[in-house]
């Protein structure tokens, strides 16, 4: 299976892996990679870098929205193989080390197995390494709120709830928001299309996930690049409002 690479803005590529997205930001010969998909997406990940006109050697850093397996799956591989720094919010660093795991449990999946799409999603997740042990052994923390000195100059925005240290990344100059799982536009377990929250079972603290929609809605952006689902064009404040209304 080949990842679908979409050139969505200047130097910005949204990549659809197997049920999870990642983003490549390019600037000259260098790149920033945001998220890495499932462990089983590694070949797709490497191929997507080439299709975006870059390479793993040229990736200045891997930024992780949150340390769930479907977003951090190849981070340690890139760190150990190419020496690529892996950066997260400070609250997410111990999660990436697997000092604890805030991820949907097998029991929660079984209790929600009656929902359309949950069983096929769970089978895919298992086959793709969703329950594999993939710690990042030396993650580093970034400071949210200021542009990072990396290609694309993304600004981390702390959006807790899905996990404690979940961060979105704002590209204010191009009006792009890379939302991770704080705001998505689709998922195999959802029959909704367009801006929405993931099912409750996926969030560590649902109330904080809802509150983080207000943080996203305050950002000036008109292109949403979610962790799941297609790119969504339109004011992000309206997308965040719609997701909140659908979640009530």
C-alpha positions in Angstrom: 0.0 0.0 0.0 1.3 3.5 -1.0 0.7 6.6 1.1 -1.2 9.4 -0.6 0.9 12.6 -0.7 -1.0 15.9 -1.2 0.8 19.2 -1.8 -1.7 21.4 0.1 0.3 24.7 0.6 3.7 26.1 -0.2 6.2 23.7 1.2 3.5 21.7 3.0 2.5 18.1 2.3 -0.3 16.2 3.9 0.3 12.5 3.8 -2.5 9.9 4.2 -1.0 6.7 5.6 -3.0 3.7 6.8 -5.8 5.4 8.8 -3.4 8.1 10.1 -1.9 11.3 8.6 1.5 12.9 8.9 2.8 16.2 7.5 6.0 17.1 5.8 7.2 20.8 5.8 10.0 21.6 3.3 12.3 24.6 3.2 15.1 24.4 0.7 17.0 21.2 1.2 15.7 20.6 4.7 12.4 19.3 6.1 10.4 19.0 9.3 8.3 15.8 9.8 5.2 16.0 12.0 4.1 12.6 13.2 5.2 9.3 11.7 2.1 7.0 11.4 1.9 3.4 12.7 5.0 1.2 13.0 3.6 -0.7 10.0 3.6 2.5 8.0 7.4 2.8 7.8 7.8 2.0 4.1 5.0 4.4 3.3 6.6 7.1 5.5 10.0 6.9 3.8 8.4 6.8 0.3 6.4 9.9 1.2 9.5 11.9 2.1 10.9 11.1 -1.3 7.7 12.1 -3.0 7.7 15.4 -1.1 11.2 16.0 -2.6 13.2 15.3 0.6 14.8 12.4 2.4 15.1 11.1 6.0 18.6 12.4 6.1 17.3 15.9 5.4 14.7 15.9 8.2 15.9 18.4 10.8 13.5 17.1 13.5 10.4 14.9 14.0 7.7 16.8 15.9 5.1 14.6 17.5 1.5 15.8 18.2 1.1 13.1 20.8 2.7 9.7 21.6 0.0 7.3 20.5 1.4 4.4 18.4 -0.3 5.5 15.2 1.6 8.8 15.4 4.9 7.9 17.0 5.4 4.5 15.2 8.7 5.3 13.4 10.0 8.1 15.6 12.6 6.0 17.4 13.6 4.4 14.1 14.4 7.8 12.6 16.2 8.9 15.8 18.4 5.9 16.0 19.0 5.4 12.3 19.5 9.0 11.2 20.1 10.9 14.4 16.9 12.9 14.0 15.8 14.7 17.1 12.3 13.8 18.3 10.5 16.7 19.9 7.2 16.9 22.0 5.5 19.0 24.6 7.2 18.4 28.0 4.1 16.7 29.4 4.2 14.2 26.5 7.9 13.4 26.9 7.4 10.7 29.6 4.5 9.3 27.6 6.8 8.9 24.6 9.3 7.1 26.8 6.4 4.8 27.8 6.7 5.6 31.5 2.9 5.4 31.2 0.4 4.8 28.4 -2.6 7.0 27.8 -4.1 5.0 24.9 -7.4 3.3 24.2 -7.4 -0.1 26.0 -8.5 -3.4 24.6 -11.3 -3.4 27.1 -12.6 0.0 25.9 -12.4 -1.3 22.3 -14.4 -4.4 23.2 -17.1 -2.3 25.0 -17.4 -0.1 21.9 -17.3 -3.0 19.4 -21.0 -2.6 18.6 -20.3 0.8 17.0 -20.0 0.8 13.2 -16.4 0.6 12.1 -14.8 -0.2 15.4 -14.0 -3.8 14.8 -12.4 -3.3 11.3 -10.4 -0.4 12.7 -9.2 -2.5 15.6 -8.1 -5.3 13.3 -6.2 -2.8 11.2 -4.6 -1.2 14.3 -3.4 -4.6 15.6 -1.9 -5.5 12.2 -0.2 -2.1 11.9 1.5 -2.2 15.3 -1.1 -0.3 17.3 -0.3 -2.3 20.5 3.5 -2.7 19.8 6.0 -1.4 22.3 7.6 1.6 20.5 9.1 3.9 23.1 11.2 6.9 22.1 14.2 6.5 24.4 15.5 10.1 24.2 12.7 12.5 23.4 13.3 16.2 23.8 10.8 18.9 24.9 10.0 22.0 22.9 8.4 25.2 24.3 4.9 25.9 23.0 3.8 29.4 21.9 6.8 30.4 19.8 7.9 29.4 16.3 10.4 26.6 16.3 13.7 27.1 14.5 12.9 24.4 12.0 11.8 24.3 8.4 8.3 25.7 8.2 8.7 27.5 11.6 5.7 25.7 13.2 4.3 27.2 16.4 3.3 24.5 18.9 -0.1 25.0 20.5 -0.7 22.9 23.7 -4.1 21.3 23.3 -4.5 18.8 26.1 -7.3 16.3 26.5 -6.6 13.6 23.9 -3.4 13.2 25.9 -1.9 15.5 28.5 0.8 16.8 26.3 -1.0 16.9 22.9 0.1 19.7 20.7 -1.2 21.1 17.4 1.1 23.1 15.2 0.2 26.5 13.7 1.7 27.9 10.5 0.5 31.5 10.8 2.2 32.8 7.7 0.3 30.3 5.5 -2.9 30.0 7.5 -2.4 26.3 8.2 -3.3 24.4 11.3 -1.9 20.9 11.9 -4.3 19.6 14.5 -3.2 16.1 15.3 -6.1 14.3 17.1 -7.4 17.4 18.8 -9.6 18.1 15.8 -10.1 15.6 12.9 -12.2 15.5 9.8 -13.0 11.8 9.7 -12.1 8.4 11.2 -12.9 4.7 10.4 -14.9 4.6 13.6 -17.1 7.6 12.7 -19.9 7.9 10.2 -19.5 11.7 10.3 -17.7 13.7 7.6 -16.1 17.0 8.3 -14.7 18.6 11.6 -15.3 16.5 14.7 -13.8 15.0 17.8 -12.8 11.4 17.9 -15.0 8.9 19.9 -14.8 9.4 23.6 -12.9 6.2 24.1 -9.8 7.7 22.4 -9.5 10.7 24.7 -7.7 10.6 28.0 -9.8 13.5 29.3 -12.8 14.4 27.2 -13.7 17.6 29.0 -10.2 19.0 28.3 -10.4 17.8 24.7 -13.6 19.8 24.3 -12.0 22.9 26.0 -9.0 22.6 23.6 -11.4 23.3 20.7 -11.7 26.8 21.9 -7.9 27.2 21.8 -7.8 26.0 18.2 -10.8 28.2 17.2 -8.9 31.3 18.4 -6.1 30.7 15.7 -6.1 32.4 12.4 -6.1 29.6 9.9 -8.2 28.5 6.9 -6.6 25.1 6.2 -7.0 22.3 8.7 -4.6 19.3 8.4 -6.0 16.7 10.8 -4.4 13.6 12.2 -7.3 11.6 10.6 -9.4 12.4 7.6 -8.9 14.7 4.6 -7.7 18.3 4.6 -10.5 20.7 5.5 -10.7 24.2 3.9 -12.5 27.0 5.7 -12.0 29.1 8.9 -10.7 26.9 11.6 -12.9 28.8 14.2 -15.9 27.5 12.3 -14.5 23.9 12.2 -13.8 24.0 15.9 -17.3 25.2 16.6 -18.8 22.5 14.5 -16.8 19.8 16.2 -17.9 21.1 19.6 -21.6 21.1 18.6 -21.3 17.6 17.2 -19.7 16.4 20.4 -22.5 17.6 22.8 
